[in-house]
Amino acid sequence: MSRVHNFSAGPATLPEPVLQQARDELLDWRGVGASIVELSHRGPEFMEVAAEAEADLRRLVSVPDDYAVLFLAGGATTAQALIPLNIAAPGQRADYVITGHWGKTAVKQARPYVDAHIAASSEADGYRDIPPSRSWEMSPDAAFVHVTANETIHGVEFRDIPEIGDVPLVADFSSSIASEPMDVTRFGVIYAGAQKNLGPVGVSVVIIRRDLLDRAGQPRADIFDYRSHVKGESMLNTPPTWNWYLAGLVFKWMLAEGGVEEFARRNARKAAMLYAAIDGSGGFYRNEVAPGVRSRMNVPFFLRDAALDKAFLAESVQAGLIGLKGHRALGGMRASIYNAMPEAGVRALVDFMDDFRRRNG
Ligand SMILES: *Cc1c(COP(=O)(O)O)cnc(C)c1O
């Protein structure tokens, strides 16, 4: 077996020890004689898996007791629609700060339910920077303010999310949750699809301050109601047990590796190594994002000569590096370097980039 370094943005690489454990447990989970995915979600085995995953995630990102944690089917996009349904009155104003593609999808999903107001957007500049918070046009009566902590496609990340006062802050952390310490108490709702930093696609995590569950929200079916999911402990219907189980293994791996403090150090080193290779290439490679808001998780970059893109991609695969093709909206390349990407993977990428530049520069 030979595993390559996988820089895909999502679904993304998973920690090898997690995949090995899942393989070892696949046919016979802890001596039960059946796979965890063949067992009832309400049986003692899966209940234990589910409870451990929640406890481990709470420990990992320091979630206080006055926040509920949900593991739900549906992705981050689903949360972008459900959050307004649950915490805004019909047609109520909500402020959106758009720093990339995913902020825009959040507005699109919210539009049927709220007066989605663009408080700030860097779209006109190609999402290369984050508009300064003093320029944000905030609505005092907004139900919430929405931000995207890390824009996965455009490679733009808030280093510090500005203070916005008393209006609850809703943040899409799909591609940066658990990549560094965070202060959960600053947020009303944090949501993340699992397939970037937490596990396999098919489950998403919603961390919601419990007082927001008292808001009436909008007419909605039980299955779209976060209160019901909290009451039902994310088992209102059959949850995505396999995905939840695998995410739980990833949480245990992250804790064993030293938790988010350790990943913050590793992620800073990985990002510094890659940006240095780009910036030090004499213009052969370039990243166009303002240095203060460059993402530590997703690094889009372009070759000076786009005619070399094809050769770069083909040769990178030969070198055991996959998933480097940029998002179709931007072209060029993108390296996603989440928690599960080892420093050796980024080292291999940088070595390949240097070698390719010497041969083609
Ligand atoms: C991937 C991603 C999404 C969309 O996730 P889905 O699970 O496909 O709905 C939303 N926001 C961010 C920041 C993402 O990276």
PDBQT file of the ligand as one rigid body, heavy atoms in Angstrom, charges set to zero:
ROOT
HETATM    1  C1  LIG A 401     -17.202  23.152   2.303  1.00  0.00    +0.000 C 
HETATM    2  C2  LIG A 401     -17.771  24.362   2.924  1.00  0.00    +0.000 A 
HETATM    3  C3  LIG A 401     -19.142  24.610   2.974  1.00  0.00    +0.000 A 
HETATM    4  C4  LIG A 401     -20.165  23.692   2.333  1.00  0.00    +0.000 C 
HETATM    5  O1  LIG A 401     -20.216  22.479   2.961  1.00  0.00    +0.000 OA
HETATM    6  P1  LIG A 401     -21.264  21.357   2.493  1.00  0.00    +0.000 P 
HETATM    7  O2  LIG A 401     -21.058  20.296   3.518  1.00  0.00    +0.000 OA
HETATM    8  O3  LIG A 401     -20.884  20.942   1.119  1.00  0.00    +0.000 OA
HETATM    9  O4  LIG A 401     -22.626  21.952   2.551  1.00  0.00    +0.000 OA
HETATM   10  C5  LIG A 401     -19.584  25.752   3.608  1.00  0.00    +0.000 A 
HETATM   11  N1  LIG A 401     -18.722  26.611   4.169  1.00  0.00    +0.000 NA
HETATM   12  C6  LIG A 401     -17.392  26.408   4.141  1.00  0.00    +0.000 A 
HETATM   13  C7  LIG A 401     -16.487  27.400   4.794  1.00  0.00    +0.000 C 
HETATM   14  C8  LIG A 401     -16.874  25.287   3.519  1.00  0.00    +0.000 A 
HETATM   15  O5  LIG A 401     -15.549  25.082   3.492  1.00  0.00    +0.000 OA
ENDROOT
TORSDOF 0
